[in-house]
């Protein structure tokens, strides 16, 4: 939805219709998202195994099996997190290409620049403009020089547009303003309406002229729904995007370090006086879930307000389904998945508690 390719907009049906299955299947955005999601799930699984194994070692249960499990899981998790970082880098480049506003929000970048730095750690402070509550300045930040330009475009000298560049335009960098896009989008919407009327009234010349205008402005179709509205409504929540993104990335690099430490201590059998590390491993399990959810928050908040990038905003993606039907479906899904969650947690806890001890002497062996 962030890079709608392999399709053609049919003005007769007012729908995007697929015309190239392979382009849809191998959409670079989708491929990167898929690989990133799967590899991050592997990371979570590895951390889960390590956490449970660490719990057994703390309780002097299944020590031999737990140490072996930690070695296998740490190696598997290490390579999984490296692949997650690699696929995340590819995803970032696609975001820079197709969702520049999302990238700007993820980095809290208001003024675009060349050799743009990446904010490693940052905290927002007071607002810089009372008339624009979305614009924030940092109370503190730690930057990595040139990193954002390189990550986004593989070029340290590349220009990374900021929120102001995208909203107000930047002629020097060839960026048109949101207001211009809104006007072009309004032309596309009006032309589509005129085309349908002309077709209905059997006026082919008027229909062809309207269709030409529509095609010329189609790429900005979605912006037309914001005609007469504040262009800043097209800016996602910067704080949520920024904090979610940096939480995900920060935890990712923490996982790399943890996998290395766990492997070294497990392989060398040196957990005797390292219960602090075992407890860290146990409490890292919920952090793995937090990292996953932070990633989804970045994806879903950062893309706002678009359902289909540049073509369909959420204010226009309204169905004719009755409100009560939506509510009933929502609460049914809520009940079913809540029940499944409770059942899953209960099963996992039961299995963890019931784990058989293959060697009774292990109970006396401690965590040597």
Number of C-alpha atoms within 10 A of each C-alpha: 14 18 18 18 19 17 15 13 14 10 15 10 9 10 11 14 12 14 13 12 12 10 14 18 12 13 17 16 20 17 16 21 17 14 18 24 18 14 22 27 19 20 28 24 17 25 29 21 21 28 24 19 27 29 22 22 25 20 13 18 26 24 27 19 16 23 25 15 18 26 20 18 24 27 15 17 29 22 16 22 24 17 18 23 18 16 21 20 16 20 22 22 21 22 22 20 13 17 18 21 27 27 30 28 26 24 23 25 26 20 14 18 17 15 18 26 21 20 20 14 14 17 15 15 11 12 14 13 11 10 8 10 10 17 20 20 17 13 10 11 14 12 15 13 14 18 18 26 23 20 19 24 17 12 15 18 14 18 18 24 25 24 24 20 24 24 22 16 19 16 10 7 12 9 14 16 17 22 21 16 23 22 20 24 27 23 21 27 22 16 22 24 16 18 26 18 15 18 15 11 11 11 12 13 12 16 21 14 14 22 21 16 18 26 16 13 20 24 16 26 25 27 28 27 20 22 15 10 12 10 18 17 13 19 20 23 20 25 18 16 27 24 22 24 23 21 20 22 18 14 18 22 13 12 23 18 12 20 25 16 14 24 20 15 17 19 15 9 12 13 22 12 10 12 15 11 16 22 15 13 25 22 16 21 19 15 19 23 16 16 22 20 15 22 21 16 18 23 17 15 19 27 27 19 20 23 18 17 20 23 20 19 22 13 12 13 10 8 7 5 8 8 9 9 9 11 11 11 11 11 11 12 12 12 12 10 12 12 11 12 12 10 12 12 11 12 12 11 11 11 11 14 10 9 11 11 14 12 12 11 12 17 15 10 13 17 25 14
